[in-house]
Every structure is written in structure tokens, then in C-alpha cells.
Amino acid sequence: MKKHNFSAGPSILPQEVLKKTAEAVINFNHLNLSLIEISHRSKEFIDVMENARSLVKELLNLPEGYSVLFLQGGASLEFLMTPYNLLKINGKAAYIDTGAWSTKAIKEAKLLGEINVVASSKDKTYNYIPKNYTIPTAIDYVHCTSNNTIYGTQIKEFPKTDALLVCDMSSDIFSRKLDFTQFDLVYAGAQKNMGPAGTTLVIVKDEILGKTGRNIPSMLDFQVHISKDSMFNTPPVFAVYTSMLTLEWLKNLGGIAAIEKRNEKKATLLYDEIDRNSHFKGFAAKEDRSLMNVTFNLTNEADKETFDKLWNDAGISGLKGHRSVGGYRASIYNAMPIESVQVLVSTMQQLEKQIG
Ligand code: PMP
């Protein structure tokens, strides 16, 4: 029996995607060759790259003027590529600090210029999204993290600014309807809602590039990757192919509008139980709760052994909270079926019955 996989990332992918990927690793497109032993310059792989790119544009409803890239180095390399490509020499950028990943993005950006942390929720272990902050004028860009994987908070309203808006969407891309025209640069590691680790999706507005006055190393230069259709060097063929399959799966399901409804249903089911069941308490501020990562704690730590046994026996995996927050984190990404969330809710109800 397959486990109910609540892992925060790498995380659950649709079963049919895993099966098709496994087939392609043995015999890709009836070529009698593996996906991972053919040239990335072959027509077959170029078709994969083109299809993946156009699925991203279609699913996210991207207008003309945006490029879609599949790069390597994870979202972590984008922490550095962002300032390299957008921060002018002697320029400034504003960052919103909503957790460990924002903090890492800030650290890298500081290597290249003056970084203004305009808001932070560090004072409460990042259990909320800061609001009502002022973004200074005369900055090159504002950086935010849409979903905070560790703490289970999610931005519902993005900063309004005349500067460029950059967003790390690693843990909630493709999960909800958003107007992408408000963003100038979006990046996301694949390993949550898109595919295996190994590729990073970058969506960038072409007209913002080439304006920093910097000498950018080729591998860090978005314009180089755009000019080579994400094949400046050998692309991560396995990760791109699997991502393409997940995007096809999402399209067949009805796209972002359909998955958003499902995601809301799953999250409501779980948050309602957390709020109803006196043995649990939610970690994140209610109005900022994430639809992707549901963080919660036991009211009484002494129940830990009993609850851990209940969910382990129910075939649940990956529920342990991040070490900085403790407790539990149920990651309920796009591919997570509602039936698995129901199993988790049942174990929470069993705890209540056992303890009273
Ligand atoms: N940003 C966020 C929001 C993340 O959740 C993660 C990883 N879980 C990262 C950045 C770092 O991504 P990567 O491991 O692909 O570098």
C-alpha cells in the first residue's frame, strides 16, 4: 500500500506521472532508448522542452513578453541570480522577511548591494505575514516569498509597488489563481507542485533584463538562458520531462481553477479539524494560513507518543514539523488526494476518542 505522503519537499507527485516517467526511463517515446540516454538536442527532447514551456504559459495565463526557463541550482541559486540580473550597480532592493527562505534570499542579495528589509515576522517565529509596511521609493525591486513552507503561512495580497516585483513561489506555484502580470520575476524549485528536484522554473518579463550595468557570468544571466531556450548547457532532462507530465496532468484536471478548488477543500477539511479538536492548535495566524503546508501542534506534548503511533499506523508519512517550529506539518500539495487528508483527520479524531 502506498503511504499517504505529507512530505514538505521533495513531495508527492501524481501516481500516473510517476508511472509514465518510469516507462520513459526505460523506453522513451518507443525509441528503444531511455529518456536519460538521448541527446537533449534531439527532436524528441526539444519537443519536451517546448511543450513544458507552453504548458506553463497556458496554465498561468502568461501574456506576451514573459520568458519561461527551466534552470538548475534550485530556488537557492535564484536568491543570487535575482540581484545579479535586477540590482543595478549602487542600486537598492527591498525584501520582505517571512522566514528562513526569505532570510537566505536576503543574505545572497547583500553580496551585491544595499538591501532594505522592509518588514519581518521574525518576532513571532514567522507565524504571520507582515502587513502595512512602507516600501521605499527609488529601489530596483521588491522581493517576497509567496508561501512559507516551514511555517505554513501564505501571502494573500502581494505588495503594491512601482518597482519590479519578484516572488519566490517554490511551494505554491500552480496551486491558486493569480494575476501573473503583477510579477516581473517569479521562480520556483520544481520539487513541490511540479516535479522532481533538479530544475527550477523561472518566469521573467523580458523588458526588465539587461539594465543593471553588471558583468553577469553566463550561467547566472537570464538573457543567456533565454537566448538558448534553456539549453545553454545540458538541461536536467529527467526533471524537465517529469515536470511536463505533471503540467499535462494539471491541465487535464481542469487547470489552476480546478486545482485551487480542490486545494481549498483539502485545507478547509484539515484546518476545521485543528480548530474543532481541543487536542490540537494551529501554528500560523488564521488569516495567513497556507493552503499548501498546514502547521499544527499538540495542545499537550504528553500526547505525542500516542498521536505519532496513530498516524504511523494509518500509513501516514512525512508529518513531522520542521525543526525550527516543532509539532506537525501536513504538506497537502496539488497531487495530494483529499482521501489522504481524510485519513489524517481521522487519526486526529481517534486521539480525541482515546484521550477524551
Ligand atoms: N524557497 C522556498 C519557499 C522553499 O520552500 C525552498 C525549499 N524547500 C527553497 C526556496 C529552496 O529551494 P531549493 O532547495 O530548490 O534551492
Residues whose N, C-alpha, C, O or C-beta is under 5 A from the ligand:
A	BS01	PMP	G9 G73 G74 A75 S76 W101 N147 T149 D168 S170 S171 G189
